[in-house]
Amino acid sequence: MSGSPAVPSPDVALTVRRLVLLSIPALVIGVLSAVSLRLLEWVASFLEDALWTGAPGAMGISPDSPWWIFAVLTFTGIAVGLVVWLAPGHAGPDSATTELEPHPLKLSVLPGLAVVVILGLAGGVSLGPENPIIAINVSLAVALVARIAKAVPAEMIGVLAISATIGALFGTPVAAALVFTGVVGQLKAGGSLWDKLFLPLVAAGAGSVTTYLLGGGFGAAQPLDPYGSPQPFDLLLGSVVACLAAAFGLIGVYLFPLVHRAFHALRHPMLYIVLGGMVLGLLGMIGGPITLFKGLEQSAELLSDPSAYTPAQLAVILLVKLAALVVAASAGFRGGRIFPAVFLGVAAGMLGGALLPGLPFGLAVACGVLGLVLAIARDGWIALFVAVAIVGDVTVLPMLCIIVLPAWLTVTWARPMLITPADLARERGTDFAASAR
């Protein structure tokens, strides 16, 4: 046995050196991704205050007035339609056709995309910022890093920007867990699993910390009462809530391509987006302000006083919000579907808790969120994370890790909430197989 110290192999030394060097762009991308998200949200918040507080106050109109809701959403449809029609690249691809892992866009497309996202967030459209802001950050990161560090592969830059933006969106380093299975498979670099996860984790951590420092975040405004010790009967009741919530979400999933085809039969964006805004206005008149916007603040509003909502009111809220999500996602507005799914899950969990009083309230809400997010986002990591985050109680996690199994079986055979190339070919009356050849 020799006394000489162990020397790292050349491959290990090369991997360590590479990770250290790439950590610098990972940190930069994380910080800049969070800053761009917060800037977009700040501008949207400023415009939202003008539309929903300043303007109606100046005219002596209640912002909760059904006719004001209809007017603002119709105006939002007109404004978004104009930008999509006239902006370079039509303000990016239709969000109905994209997931959370986009291809980089031309820089000339990004201003129009940012404008339509801001208009939708401020105007009360039932979509979140996730898909567009990820596309914006990926495109900016690829363009920036390609100029200053040409040796970094564009594929790696895209993965880091996706990871960073997810960390920023959910406002906690724990959100990096969402990156683990979703994007690590895209990395062609060698090394261990942890080596592949290291840089996305650095980017996501930098994004989430920056978001926290800038005043953002995600989760329960006021954590619910802790669940406590797991009870066997809660598994049955929780599974019922999660599976029924997932089944309800699948109604929207199956209506999605039909509604998308109906709107896009009008062909011109000024027609189908304006019509979408008007339909959203009518839905807002029925459901009220609680059914507007991306849903995160509205989720906190629901949870702040659960006794204020009867089961019948929760049922109406669920139906209106699901319809609003399907219409907004189908009619050409740009935005993501995860945040509205969280709101739907909160309402479904509250309804389940009201109808099954033996189920602890926090677990009921978490199960509702789990089921709806599984159906609409089709991602188990995201569903588990947001279900725990929205109730602010980690003690529900062991139960959710079991309840997710029947909920996943409920949704796994169904189509995703996504307009595929085959769907687009059917809308256009073309043969997808022939066009693919």
Buried (B, 14 or more C-beta within 10 A) or exposed (E): EEEEEEEEEEEEEEBEEBBEEBBEBBBBBBBBBBBBBBEBBBBBEEBBEEBBEBBBEEEEEEBEEBEBBBBBBBBBBBBBBBBBBEBBBBBBBBBBBBBBBBEBBEBEBBBBBBBBBBBBBBBBBBBBBBBBBBBBBBBBBBBBBBEEBEEBBBEBBBBBBBBBBBBBBBBBBBBBBBBBEBBBEBBEBEBEEEBBBBBBBBBBBBBBBBBBEBEBBBBBBEBBEBBEEBBEEBBBBBBBBBBBBBBBBBBBBEBBBEBBBBBBEBEEBBBBBBBBBBBBBBBBBBBBBBBBBBBBEBBBBBBEEBEEBEEEBBBBBBBBBBBBBBBBBBBBBBBBBBBBBBBBBBBBBBBBBBBBEEBBBBBBBBBBBBBBBBBBBBBBBBBBBBBBBBBBBEBBBEBBEEBBEBBBEBBEEBBBBBBBEEBBBBBEEEEBEEEEE
